[in-house]
Amino acid sequence: MKYLSMTNQRLMALASVLGVVVLWFVGRLFPETVVGEIFTTGMVARSLRLSVPIALAAVGGLYAEKSGVFNIGLEGLLIFGAFTAAAVSWELGGSQISQLDLWIAVLVAMAVSAAIAAIFAVFTIRYKANQIVAGLAIWFLGLGFAPFAAIVLWDRVNSPSLNGIDTIVVPGLSEIPLLGPVLFEASPFVPITVGIVILAYLVLYYTRWGYWVQAAGENPEALDTAGVSVNRVRYASVIFSGVLCGLGGAALSIGFSEGFVGRGVTMVDGRGWIAIVAYLFGNYNPLGAFGASLLFGGVNALQIQLQTIGVSIPNRLSGLFPYIAVLIVLAFVGGTRIPSAAGEPYETESE
Amino acid sequence: MNALGRLRGVADRMATASGGERLLIGIGSVLLALFIGSIIVFAAGYDPITFLLFLFWGAFGSAGDVAFTLRKTTLLILAGVAVALAFRANIFNIGVQGQLVVGGFGTAMSIIWLAPYVPSGTLGGIVLMLIGIPIGMVCGGLYAAIPGVMKAYADANEVITTLMLNFIATGVLFVLVDGPLKDPDSPAPKTVDFPDSVEFPSVVLDSSRFSLYGLLIALAAVVVVSVVMNRTAFGYDLRTSGEQAEAAAYSGVIPERMIVSTMVFSGIVAGLCGAVYTIMVLGYYQDPGVTPTFGFDAIAVSLLAANNPIGVVPSSLLFGSLSSGKQFVEINQNVPQELVDGIVGLIVLFVATPELFRMAGRRRGDRE
């Protein structure tokens, strides 16, 4: 029963990815049709771009949960990352900033989100805080402190317009038909994300470290008996989720936009929550999580595409596509098998 | 004594034994969060003492401030009770915000559509409210049923579904209020105004946006919910399925049905919050995106109250004062009010971590 439903889930993921690919080909073959107008190379590139912050947060979140800590604060960590990247690049050079300084801002954003994730880890692992409530607290902290700091820095919740990180064209590879312009004539965040996803997959399933992460969430006692500190593995995984959220947040504010937007739910706008669904949908597999992120990115891009070709759906309505997609996905794959020790603090015998 | 009765005794004892400790943890969390907030205020170059004084002064300094504080308190009580009763059953209803904007919408539309059919004047107003408020409650309950059913029968994580439904409710209702249901004479996205007779008379403090009746409705909801939780079979099942899910299953509770009915119960209270907000504060319906985030603040309210419906009252008063104090601080001391939202986040973080205070207490005990 469980096996069957998991197969269904993979089939569904595969079918949706295949469906998009087919539509894209049909679109290339008949560019004059509606399909051709919607499924352009530009839209595929945009889908990839939009999926970057979701995919990064999702890979981080799945490592944390695999190790036994449900990090529901991804949204907050993304907010901290987005704000920090914008703030640091403003401090380093304002609108005249160099590309090198922008990358320094990205690194600082990763460090800050990692530090916040470390605080979350201390509270949940050391002090056994309720993981869901502490994760919500991280979200609240981001929603409160990032706009606060923005006002202190810029006198308003949004940053002024900032320089973004340039598109990188890889000579040669960008000439590859179809794939080239999508992957190798893009924001560097796109290939970086693809690389991290593949690496995360290999580490999780083919290295000793990955085995430890899985054991910390599935069978902490066994890991403890083997002489590996469960809590240390969990700390590392949670901090890793912070690092990736910092990168994802930076991609949002200085990678694809021109600064930080702190109005309302901030520019992160629910992507951290969608990331959680993405890794659930991907059944805790980094590749699956990336596929799901692409799906949400694609839904988002579709909405933009519909607007540009003039299909009249009110802006606010078509903006809801990703959220509705999440609901539909959850209705079908709600029952993923979560790591058995996830959500529970681990108590060593020696304590 | 039968097994059920014994279980009930155990549950009651647990609730009272940890009550005092919970209170201390709550107070400790608030003080610690305010302390860290003051450090941040200081680091940002403002005077922390003035900040704390202004926070208090802004909440209680004048009759208008008190009215504002009590208005926030009223709505936080309702939203807080909605969150608390779901948390008690171990269900994280993060969707109170969505449920309350849907509830308020139900109330508003029923009042607007029925207004031509009832006589004008006080009596007509009362009739409209007597119809509109229950309709708002039903709408809130139905909207909460969606994530309830999804959790019960598809095992979908309610934290995420309720959040998505918040986004969806806000977006869809905005499109309605900005389009087909828009007041043609208004430039803003809002419906037409309610008839003048639809309002709660202010009674005290002479504020057009706070009424003692609103506060009384909130307090009545607290009483009803705590009676249901503590004196009925449903409330008993609800609490045991939160505290000891296996014991609840043994005593014949069907978990799926319990999840759905808990969500609906919670959504009904959230819907009442939306109804009171639209009638007492607005007098029309507007873009739900600008509705204050009572539903999220209520999570902090409920946690600080240890998810106890009666504890929600003082907890709401605290967060109500913070929220009216923060505007005063921004105007008079230039400290951005978003800081207070961050402090609320810190309170939540500390409240979630009773172990922190227990360890701190133990350590001090060791030294003595």
Interface residues (C-beta under 8 A of the other chain):
Chain A: I72 F123 Y127 K128 A129 N130 I132 V133 A134 L136 A137 I138 W139 F140 L141 G142 L143 G144 F145 P147 F148 I151 V152 V157 G264 G270 W273 I276 V277 L280 P314 R316 L317 G319 L320 Y323 I324 V326 L327 L330 A331 F332 G334 G335
Chain B: I40 A44 F92 I94 M150 K151 A154 D155 A156 N157 V159 I160 T161 L163 M164 L165 F167 I168 G171 V172 F174 V175 D178 G179 G289 F296 I299 A300 L303 P336 E338 L339 V340 D341 G342 I343 V344 G345 L346 V348 L349 V351 A352 T353 E355 L356 M359
